[in-house]
Amino acid sequence: MLDISELSRRTGFPASKLRYYEEIGLIRSSGRKGLKRLFEEDVTTRLALIALGQTAGFSLAEIRALIGVEGKPRLDRARLGQQADRLNAQIDELIVLRDGIRHIINCSAENHLDCPRFRRIMRVAMKRRGAR
């Protein structure tokens, strides 16, 4: 059993985040030692799955649906495929932005607004902002 401060130290998640994750049902404490929550050792695996899900762009609600509340995660392969497709689209957009920024550095146009490629970069940026 790990108390919340030990779990926080081991995982790097602040205690406040661990309490929040428990509140929304992502993790579950096993009891208390005084005022401190106690967690089973395997909660570290759930926290690693949560971190992976967030890194992959899933919301906490989506992560809860993917890993379930109890027991082993039930990873929906179709849902994971959809997220991978979304990440590919983001990567494609970021590549266009990266290449565009590199172009701007060397652009011969007197004013960047006169450069068609710079205007394309601005459109991509607006599209990305609108998607958020």
C-alpha positions in Angstrom: 0.0 0.0 0.0 1.1 3.5 -0.8 0.0 6.6 0.9 -0.8 9.5 -1.4 2.5 11.3 -0.7 4.5 8.2 -1.6 2.4 7.7 -4.7 2.9 11.3 -5.7 6.6 11.0 -5.2 6.9 7.7 -7.3 4.7 8.9 -10.2 5.3 12.6 -10.3 1.6 13.4 -10.1 0.8 16.0 -7.5 -1.4 14.8 -4.7 -4.0 17.3 -5.7 -4.2 15.7 -9.2 -4.4 12.2 -7.6 -7.3 13.4 -5.4 -9.0 14.8 -8.5 -8.5 11.6 -10.4 -10.1 9.7 -7.6 -13.0 12.2 -7.5 -13.8 11.6 -11.2 -13.3 7.8 -11.0 -10.0 7.3 -12.8 -8.3 5.8 -9.7 -9.6 4.5 -6.4 -8.1 4.6 -3.0 -8.2 1.5 -0.8 -8.6 3.3 2.5 -6.9 5.8 4.8 -4.0 6.0 7.2 -5.0 8.9 9.4 -6.0 11.6 6.9 -3.9 10.3 4.0 -5.5 8.2 1.3 -3.9 4.7 0.7 -3.6 3.2 -2.8 -2.8 -0.3 -4.0 0.6 -0.6 -5.8 -1.2 -1.3 -9.2 -2.6 2.2 -9.3 0.7 3.2 -10.7 -0.2 1.2 -13.9 -3.5 3.1 -14.2 -1.6 6.4 -13.7 0.8 5.4 -16.5 -2.2 4.6 -18.8 -3.7 8.0 -17.9 -0.4 9.8 -18.7 -0.2 7.9 -22.0 -3.8 8.7 -22.9 -3.2 12.4 -22.2 0.0 12.4 -24.2 -2.0 10.9 -27.1 -4.6 13.7 -26.9 -7.4 11.9 -25.1 -9.6 13.8 -22.6 -9.9 12.4 -19.1 -13.5 11.3 -19.9 -12.2 9.4 -23.0 -9.4 7.9 -20.9 -11.9 6.8 -18.2 -14.0 5.1 -21.0 -10.9 3.4 -22.4 -9.4 2.1 -19.2 -12.6 1.5 -17.3 -13.3 2.0 -13.6 -12.2 -1.4 -12.3 -9.9 -4.1 -13.4 -8.1 -4.4 -16.6 -8.4 -1.7 -19.3 -10.6 -2.4 -22.2 -8.8 -0.5 -24.9 -11.1 0.1 -27.9 -8.9 -0.5 -30.9 -11.2 1.3 -33.3 -11.2 4.4 -31.0 -7.4 4.2 -30.7 -7.3 4.0 -34.6 -9.4 7.2 -34.8 -7.1 9.0 -32.4 -4.0 7.8 -34.4 -5.7 9.3 -37.5 -6.3 12.6 -35.8 -2.7 12.6 -34.6 -1.6 12.0 -38.2 -3.6 15.0 -39.4 -2.1 17.2 -36.7 1.4 16.0 -37.6 0.7 16.9 -41.3 -0.5 20.4 -40.2 2.6 20.9 -38.0 4.9 19.8 -40.8 3.3 22.4 -43.1 3.8 25.0 -40.3 7.4 24.0 -39.7 8.3 24.1 -43.3 6.5 27.4 -43.7 8.4 29.0 -40.9 11.6 27.8 -42.4 10.5 29.3 -45.7 9.7 32.6 -44.0 13.3 32.8 -42.6 14.6 32.8 -46.2 11.7 34.3 -48.0 12.8 36.9 -50.6 9.4 38.8 -50.5 9.8 42.3 -49.2 6.7 42.0 -47.1 5.7 38.5 -45.8 2.0 39.3 -46.5 2.9 39.4 -50.2 4.2 35.9 -50.1 1.6 33.2 -51.2 3.3 30.6 -49.0 3.1 32.8 -45.9 -0.6 33.4 -46.6 -1.0 29.6 -46.7 0.8 29.3 -43.4 -1.7 31.8 -41.9 -4.6 29.8 -43.2 -3.3 26.6 -41.6 -2.8 28.5 -38.3 -6.3 29.9 -38.4 -7.7 26.4 -39.2 -5.8 25.0 -36.2 -7.1 27.7 -33.9 -10.6 27.1 -35.0 -10.4 23.4 -34.2 -9.6 24.1 -30.6 
